[in-house]
Amino acid sequence: MKVTVVGAGAVGASCAEYIAIKNFVSEVVLLDIKENYAEGKAMDLMQTSSLNEFDTKIVGSTNDYSKTANSDIAVITSGIPRKPGMTREELIGINAGIVKSVAQQLLEFSPEVILIIVSNPMDTMTYLTHKVTGIPKNRIIGMGGALDSARFKYRLAEALDCPISDVDGMVIGGHSDKGMVPLTRLATRNSIRISDFVSDDRLEKVLNDTKVGGATLTSMLGTSAWYAPGAAVSALVHSIACDKRKVFPCSVMLEGEYGLDDLCIGVPVVLGKNGVEAIVEIDLNEKEKNALMESAKGVKQTNSLLTDLGS
């Protein structure tokens, strides 16, 4: 089993590290456009292998996609953050060009690869990947919901003052502070509804803290987070590579599910050896349905910028 991670920045390197440490693939290729950067990260990570007791081979590459040949899974973290003075349209235009180029080059050397999209705006970049590659929709997966759900569980455990392993919860919708739909009604602690343990007000705080989880970390760190995003990607890769068929909320192409069509947005899916094995439709109440529809409007609005830019 071979996995490629494109983008050797903090998120990409963390992703490669977690995949390697879990020791379930034979090779991880870390690729970046910056000269010797991926090679250096790969060497540094390989020098931890005897200490962390893993046998995964990590290879670095400066923009040489031939080294990614025959990858089973590829993760795209490439793109730039929004800079001062840059419009949203400019950011999307630049990142769309990067993601399009990366996806096409990966497919040139690995035509059967399963693609996991991390680049932002994530739902729109996932949608773009569908449009420019034309590969089956089960092989294109946006990571966002898995990360948002991990942050949701952290906030739930914090509210309950209990181990995170005790709680379960899910976030659907768009991967943005306005688009996220944390399903507080369905969250549980060892199969008991969370609402049995905390007040509605406290649960509302959990919801709001979850929605601004990424922004909170950015304000504290001065940059985007990387540990949890890398771990979220590695969990998706693990489920696919080992055919675990675990359920994660991911951004996938919808064709009528949840009343949505021609849109990539976060919903629960089963992840196995074929990528998306199934989309799971759960019963939402009216409030949750309305929140998901509102989220979908925001994603569609962002997607429309791709058309305007001629992508």
Stockholm file with secondary structure:
# STOCKHOLM 1.0

chainA/1-311         MKVTVVGAGAVGASCAEYIAIKNFVSEVVLLDIKENYAEGKAMDLMQTSSLNEFDTKIVGSTNDYSKTANSDIAVITSGIPRKPGMTREELIGINAGIVKSVAQQLLEFSPEVILIIVSNPMDTMTYLTHKVTGIPKNRIIGMGGALDSARFKYRLAEALDCPISDVDGMVIGGHSDKGMVPLTRLATRNSIRISDFVSDDRLEKVLNDTKVGGATLTSMLGTSAWYAPGAAVSALVHSIACDKRKVFPCSVMLEGEYGLDDLCIGVPVVLGKNGVEAIVEIDLNEKEKNALMESAKGVKQTNSLLTDLGS
#=GR chainA/1-311 SS CEEEEECCSHHHHHHHHHHHHHTCCSEEEEEESSTTHHHHHHHHHHTTHHHHTCCCEEEEEESCGGGGTTCSEEEECCCCCCCTTCCHHHHHHHHHHHHHHHHHHHHHHCTTCEEEECSSSHHHHHHHHHHHHCCCGGGEEECHHHHHHHHHHHHHHHHHTSCGGGEECCEEECSSTTTEEECGGGCEETTEEGGGTSCHHHHHHHHHHHHTHHHHHHHHHSSCCCHHHHHHHHHHHHHHHTTCCEEEEEEEEEESGGGCEEEEEEEEEEEETTEEEEECCCCCCHHHHHHHHHHHHHHHHHHHHHHHTTC
#=GC SS_cons         CEEEEECCSHHHHHHHHHHHHHTCCSEEEEEESSTTHHHHHHHHHHTTHHHHTCCCEEEEEESCGGGGTTCSEEEECCCCCCCTTCCHHHHHHHHHHHHHHHHHHHHHHCTTCEEEECSSSHHHHHHHHHHHHCCCGGGEEECHHHHHHHHHHHHHHHHHTSCGGGEECCEEECSSTTTEEECGGGCEETTEEGGGTSCHHHHHHHHHHHHTHHHHHHHHHSSCCCHHHHHHHHHHHHHHHTTCCEEEEEEEEEESGGGCEEEEEEEEEEEETTEEEEECCCCCCHHHHHHHHHHHHHHHHHHHHHHHTTC
//
